[in-house]
Amino acid sequence: AGSLTARLGLALAQEHSLLALGALWRAFVLRVRSAWEKRAPLPAMGVPGVPDAPDSLPQPGTLLLHQKLLMLNCCIAQAQAKPASRAPQPELTVEADADGGEGRLRPLPNLLSLGEGAQLFEPLTQPAVPVTEDQLLARIESLQTVKADSGGGESNALRARLQSSQLRSDMQAFKAANPGVVLADFVRWHSPRDWLVDDTADAAASTALLEAVAGNEGGGEDGGAPAAASDGVRPVPPGTSAEAAAALLHARRGSLSPRMSLPGNLWQQLWLATLPLPAARQRPLLHAPREAEIVLHWLETLTPTAALHQVLPALLVAAARELAGLPCARG
């Protein structure tokens, strides 16, 4: 029983010579490479058939060898799901709704666009790219190096590339699902803390707005908000529920946070540079062939003794569990 990593550790620990240890390790690495080439998932790793489940993704703080094998399984799962052919695939076709929206998951409760007050939809997005602990540390170090570097445009561009792939993908999907939205709408969904509303400002107008919405409940044809709310600028669409209308009127008094409003802010740059594109038609964020080769190179350059050291903590945990299950331990 146990994961593939634990089984490997037990097998390595039972070898009585460095020669036998090296032979077993080399055989294991060859089997792992063969699994990648055949696009066959590694057994006893994570949740079978659910590559996005938490137990199927690399988790910092766990054995690095286990993280690497999980990363390879993620690459295999993506390679299985995406055919190698570059020809258009019918299963990637996304049907557009009547208003042109594509790739919608569900309506966002009480979240309407600031402009026309249209219902906003949560888009189908690409899953976050799995990352192993050593990759995460290298990325943090790169960001710190770039931040400390005052080289100007080149360093800013590098930092943007390191940070922006997931954000760009989410923006494309959000624009596709919600035609005509602005950056503020995206921020209210993706990072609500960066949309600031001063509740102490213009208190009289706020009270009037809420009274107008409350006074309309049951008074309109559909019991919703008035077609022309008294915010003095933009109406609330007819048929909007009182709760959604109140949330919209409240949000319209907000503004982007200081960090979002700075000139050259990454979010503003990406928003202007991205076009609507549903996640199903985007290029995968995880470059499976490249990441798989990184894992395989790491395994192939790991010495047998280093591999044994990698799995030693798992062996100690397994031994402690065995000891805890002995009759003398229960007594």
N, C-alpha and C positions, 0 to 999 in steps of 0.2 A: 504494500500500500504506500501512499504518499506520492509526492510530485516526482517528475522525472529528475529534477535536481537532487532530491533526497535519495532516490534510487541510485543515481550516479555516484553520489558521495559514499554510500554504503559499499558499492562495488569497488571504488578506488581505495577505500580504507582497508579492504580485505586482501589487497595485493601485498606480497611480502618482499618485493624487490623493485628497484627503480626501473629496471628493464620491463618487468611486467606492467608496472604502473604506466610507463610511457606507451606501451603497446595498446593498453586498454583505452587510454586517452585519445590516441591517434585514431583508433577504430571508432570511437564515439564521434569525433569531429567529422570523420568521413561520412558517418550515417547522418549527421546533421546537415552536411552539405548536400547529400543525396536527397534528403527531405525537401530542401529548398528547391533543388532542380526539378523534382517531381511535383512540387507544389502540394506536398503532403504534410498536414499539420503535425507538429511534434505531439506525442501522446502525453497524457497526465500533466497538462499545462493549462491552468485556468479553467474557464467554463466551456465545455465542448460546444462548438457551433455558435458561440456568442463572443466574438473577438473584442467587442466594446465593453464587456462586463468588467467591473473594477478588478476582479481577480485574474482577468486575462490581460491586464495592462501592466507594464513595468511600474513598480512603486518604489520611490526613493526610500532608503533605509533597509530594504531587503537585500538578500545576497545579489551581488552584481552579476554573477553567472546566471542566476535565475532571471534577473531582469533582461539579460541579453537573449536568453532563450525565448522569453515572452515577446520581446521585440521581433525576433525572427518569425514567431507565429503570427504576429500582426501583419508582417510583410507577406507571409504566405496567404493569409486570409484576404488581403487586398488583391493579391495577384490572382487568386481564385475568382474573386468577384468581378474583376475588370479584365475582359479579354485582351489579349496582346494586340489584336487587330486595331488599327486606327480608324477603320471604317465606322460610320455612324451606327450606333446600336439602338434598335427600336425600344429597348427597355429604358433608355435614358431620355425618351421623349417626355416632356413635361407639358401637361395640358394647362392652358391659360384660362383664368376665370373671365367673366363677362367684362370686368374692368381692366383686363390685361395683366392682372397679378398672376405670378407663377410660383410654384414651389412653396405653397402655404401649408403650415402644419395645423395651426388653430388660431382663432381670433384672440387677441390680447385683451383681457378683461379691463374695461373702463380706460382703454388707451386709444385715443383718437388723434389723428394728425393735427398739428397746430394750425395748418393753413385752412383746409376745407373741412376739417372735422370728420374725415373719413375713418372708418374702422381700420385699425392697424392689425396686421397679422404676424404671428411668430413664423419666421421662415424655417424651412428645412435647411439645416446647416451641416457642414462637414464635421465629423468628430475631431476632437483635439488630437494633434499629432502625438503619439506615444514617445516618450523620451526616457532614456536611462539616466541613472544618477551621474555618471561621468559626463554624459552629454550636457546635462543640466548645469553642472558645475563649470564646464567649459564655456557654456553660453553666458553664465553670470560673469565669469572672468572677462569674456570679450566685451560685454556691455560696460563693465567697470573700466576697462582699458579705454574704450571709446569715449566714455563720459569724462575720463581724466584728460583725454587728448583734446586740445583746443585747436585742432587743425582745420576746423570750419566745415566746408561743404562735404568734403570726402568722408570725414568721420561721421557727420550727420547722416549721410546716405547709407553708410555701413550699419549704423545703429538702427535706422529705419528698416533695413532688410532683415535684421535679426529679430525685430519685434513685430513686423507687420503682416506676415503671411496669413495667420488665422484671422486677424482683424479685417484684412482686405476681403477675404472670403466671406466673412459674415456680412460685411457691407454690401457686397454684390448680391448675396442672397436676400438681404432685407430690401434692397432696391427692387429686385425682381418681384418680391411678394407684395410690395407696397408702392405702386407707381406714383410718382410725383412727390415723394416725401423729401424732407430736408434733413440735414445733419442733426438738428435738434431732436427730431423724431427718433432717429437711430440712437442717440445718446440716452434718451428717456427710457428706451428698452434695454440697451446693452450696458449702460452705466448710469443708473438713475441718480446716484449721488453727485454726478456732474451736472445735473439740471437743478438749479437753485431757485427757489421761490421764496421771496421775502414776504412772509405772512403778516408782518407789521406794517407794510407799505400799503397805502390806499385802502385802509380798512373799510371806509364807507362804501367804496365801489365794490369791495368784496361782499359786504353784507347785501347790497342791492342785487348783485348777481345771483347769490344763493336764494334770495327771496323770490327773484324772478323764476328761477328753476322750480322752487318748492311750490310757488303759486300756480304753476302750470300743471302740476301733477293731477291727473284726472280731468284737466280742463281742455286738453287738446283732443283731436280726433283719435289719437292712439295712446293717450295718456303719457306721452313722452315730453321732451323739452320743447320749448317754443322754437319755431323756425328762425326767429331773429332774436337771439338773446341780447340783453342790454349791456354788452361789453364795450359798445361804442366803436368797435373796429370790425370784427368778423362775426357772422351769425353762427349759431349752433344748428347743425342740420336737423330738419324735421325727422321725427321718429326716434331721436336719441333719448335714451333713458335719462331720468333725472340724475341718477348717480354718475353716469358717464359724462353728462353735460357739466355737472359740478366739477368733476375731475378735470375736464378740458378747460373750463374757465379758470380754474386754479392754476393749471399748468401754463396757460397763456401769459401769466404774470411773471413767469420765470425767465431765466437766462442761463447761458453756459457758465460753468465754473471758471475761475481765473486761469487754471491750467489749460482748459479747452479753448480759451479765448486768446491765448498768447499767439503772436504772429509766428507763422511757420509750424504751428502745432501739427503733430503727425496725423491726428485724426482728420483735421481739416484738409491736409494734403491728400490723404488717401481717399477721402470722400469725393473730392474734385476729380481724382484720377480714375475712379472705378465706374464701371458701367453695370447695369442690371444683368445678373446672370445667376440662374438658380443653381443650387449646389450640385444637382444631378448632371449639369453640363460643365462644371468647373473641372480644372485639372486637379487630381488628388493632391492634398497637402503632403501626404506621406509618399515619398519617392521610394517605393518598395525595393526595386533592384539595388539602388544605391545603399539604402539602410541595411539590407540583407547582407551585402558584401562587407559592410563595415563590421557587422556582427561576426561574420565568418572569418574575417581577417583577425579580429580580436581573439577568437577561439583558436585559430591556427597558430598564432604567435604566443599563446599562453603555454608555459611549460607545464609538464605533468605535476610537478610539486606545487606550482602556483595554483593549479586547478584544485589540488587537494586542499590547499589553504583556503580557497574560495568556499569549499563546501564544509569545512571544519565546523563552523557555527551550527549548521544544520545537523551535523552528526552529534554534537554535544546536546542539542535540544532533544533529538530523538533518544539519546541515551538517558537523559533526565526523565523523559516520559516513561521509558521502560522501567527504570528504577522505581519511579513513583507507583507503578502498577504492581510491584512485588508485594506479596503478603506481609513481609516484615515492615514495609513502608506504610501499609494501611493500619497496622497495629500500633 
